[in-house]
Amino acid sequence: MRLISCSDIVSKQETPILNRSRKVFCPECSGANFWEGEPKPAASLHCRYCQAFICTYDGYIRDVISFEAGRLIAEFAVSEPTQAVTYQNAS
């Protein structure tokens, strides 16, 4: 069995911030799994197809927030110089 971090799972998600559906793909079989209700931080998600451990809810939330923060920082870091040049040219 190969161990994989929650951040690897989160980075594969191509959904907007907070992943409202809370869809998580299994690293073993790529099956779609979902958190149900309001899970506690220590709750663990296991694949409904192959029963492999995916991650805990706390790890999932931390990694979603970290991934989204990194994406937003990268987006602003890339767009900021362009906006600055546009503003200077308009002056």
N, C-alpha and C positions, 0 to 999 in steps of 0.2 A: 504494500500500500504506500502510495506517494503522499507525503504531507505537503500541503499547500497553504499559504497564508490567506487570510480574508481579503487582504489588499489585492492579491492576484485575482480573486473572484470579483471584487468590486471594479477593478480596472477593466474587466471584460464586459461589464454592464454598459450598454450604450443608451442610458436613459437620463432624463433631466435630474436636477438636484432633488434630493430626498427620495428618489425612486419610489414614488407613491404606491406603485403596485407591489413593491418589496419583492420583486421577482429576483431569484438568485439561481444561477446555473451551477449544476454539480460539476466539480473539476474532474470527476471520474467518467461520467457517462453523458455529460452536457444536458441532462434533463432539467427542465424548468421546475423550480420549487418556490414556495411562498411562505412567508411568515403569516401566521393566522392570529387574529385578535391583537391583544396588547401583550407581547411576550416580555418576560422579565429579563434583565440584563444577562443573567446566567443561563437562560434558555438556549439549548443547542438545536440546530437545524440539521436533520439528516435527510438524505435524498429519498424521495418517495419511490424511486425506481430501483436503485441499487443499494440503498440503506447506508451509503457512505456518509461519514461526518463531513459537514460543509463548514460551519463556523458557529460561534455563539452570537447572540443578538448584540451584545455589547461590542464585540469585535467588528461585527457588520456595520453598526452605526458609526463607530470611530473611523473605520476605513472609508465609508461613504463620505463623511464630512471631510476627511483628509484629502481624498481624491478630488472632491469638488472644490475645495479651497485651492489645491494645486492647479486645477484647471482654470479657475478664475484668475489666479495670479499670473499664470502663463498668458491668458487672454489679454489681460491689461498690460502686461509687460511688452507684448508684441504690438498692441494697438496704440500704446501711448506715444512712441516716437513718431508714428505716422500722423497722429492728431497734432502733435507739436509742430511738425513741419507744415502741415496744412494751415495751422493758425498763424505761423510766422509768415508764410507766403501771402496770406490774406491781409496782413498788416501793411 
